[in-house]
């Protein structure tokens, strides 16, 4: 794992329709639009935020986590929408001894069903496998989150199993999680 490929300088990733880059203070309105929507976080371990100042502070938390080398959150920007922030995709829980990372993502509700999450995951997977040389990328999904499972399967992830009552997620309590993973050897 070449962790410095991620944490030396914030990597901007690009695909046909998206740019994944650092979230800045200038994106506060779009970020608040995402965090203020309860439906977006129905299947996430994130509590919606209904206060602009709280969301503004979160941008600093994104920077703090990045500089601690514990997590990277890319803003998902749609190129056709004048670089509009439409979601977040993150890599976290870097386990260097086993060369593994966990990803997560969420989109503004008006961006659902357009292939954006699938393209964002493909872009991050390509970067993590080809440039960072991660061996295993995994995602934890609540069993009822069918759209997220479809995104992972389209990107070559395999369902490895169900962990019953295995995690505590903010606002959800103790929950079941399905684990999906993609190994370097399975990547095409």
N, C-alpha and C positions, 0 to 999 in steps of 0.2 A: 504494500500500500504506500503510494507516494502522497502522504498527507499534505505535504507542502504545496502540491499542485492545487489544493483547495485553499489552504490557509496562508500562503505567502502573499498573494494578492487576490482580491475578490474576483473570481472567474465569471465573466459574462459568457453565456451560452446562447447560441442562435440556431434556429431551425427554419423551415420554410415559412411558417406563419407567426412564429413566436420569438421573443427575445427574453431570456431569463437573466435578470440582473439585480443589483442591489436595490433595496427599497430605501428611498430617501424621504426627508421631511416634505418635499414637494408632492408626495403621493398620499398625503394624509386623508384627503377627501375620499379617494378611491379605496384606501385601506379601511377607513371608517365604514364605508358602504358595505364592505365585506363583513367586518367584525360585528356590525350592528344587526345582522340578519340571523335570527335564531335557527332558521331552516338549514343554513349552511353547516352548522355545527351539531346537527341532530345525531350524526354518527361519528363525531370526533371527541377526543378527550380535551376539548377546549371550551371554555365558557365564553359565550358571546360578550362583547363589550359595547355598552350603550352610551359611552362617554368619550367625546373626542380627545380630551386631555389624556385619558387612560391609553387610548390608541396611539396618541403622539408619543407617550413614554415608551410604548412597546418598540418603536423604531430604535430607540437607544438600547433596549434589551436585545434586539436582533444583533446589533453591533457588539454588545458585550459578549454574547454567546459565541459570535464569530471569532472575536479576539481571544477568547478562552479555548478556541479550537474544539468546541463541544458540539456545535450545530451551525449549519449554514442555511439561511432562508433566502431563496431567490424569489423575487417578484416575477410573476408570469405576465408579460406584456404582449398584447396582440398588435402585431405590426400594422395591420390594416386599420386599426382604430387609433392611429397617431400615438402609438406607444402607451395605450391605456392599460393600467394595472387591472388584471382580471382574476388574479389568484396568487397563491403562494405554493411553492413546492420546496421541501426541505430535506436535508440529509442530516442524520443525528445518530447518536449512540455508536460512534466509531469504535470498533473493537479491533485494534491493530493486531493483537496476538492471533486472532482467527481470520483477520482480513475481511471484516463484515461491517455493513452499515445498514441502517433502517431509513426508509424514506416515508414521507407523508405529503399530502397535498389537499388543497381545497380551493374552490372557485367561487366567484360571485355567481349568484343564482341565475342571472341573465346570460351567463356563459355556459350553462349546463347543456349537455347534449350536442355540442358542436365539435367534439373531437379534440378540444383544447387540452384536457387532462391527459389523454392518450399521447398527444404529441409532446407535452411537457415531460411526462415520465420517460418517453423514448429518448428525449434529449439529455436528460439527467443520467439515464442508464448508460447511454453511449459515452458520456464524459467519465462516469465513475469506473466503467469497465476498461475503456480504451486508454484513458489518460491517467487516471488515479490507480488503476490496476487492482481494483477491489475484486475479491473472489466471489463474495456473496452479498446480494442486495435483498433485503427483506422488507415486507410491509405487514403491518398488523391492521386487520379490518374487522369491524363489528359485523356479525353474521347477517344482519339485515341490510347492510350497505351494498346492494347489488350493483349499482353503477360503478363503485370503486373496484369491485372484484372484476368487472368486465374490462376496465382500464388495464388492470394488472395482467389479466390473461391475454389481452391483445398484445401486450409487450413481452410475452413469453414466460411470465411468472407461473409457477405451479403452486396449487394449494397443497400445503404440506400437512395441514391438520387443524383441529379445533382445540384451543386451550380453554378448558371450562373454568369459569370463575377465577381467571388468572391475573387480572389486572384491576387496578383502581384508576378510573378516569374521572377527571374533574367534572362534576355535574352529573355523572352517570353512576357512581358507586362502583361496586365490584361487577365486572362484566366478563363475558366470554369473548375470545378473540380468535379469528381465523388467521393463520400465518400463510403468507404467500412469499415465495422466494425465487430468485433467478441466480444461477451460478454462472461463473465465467465460461465453463465448459459447455453450457447450454445456449450461450449467446450466439446469435447468428449475425 
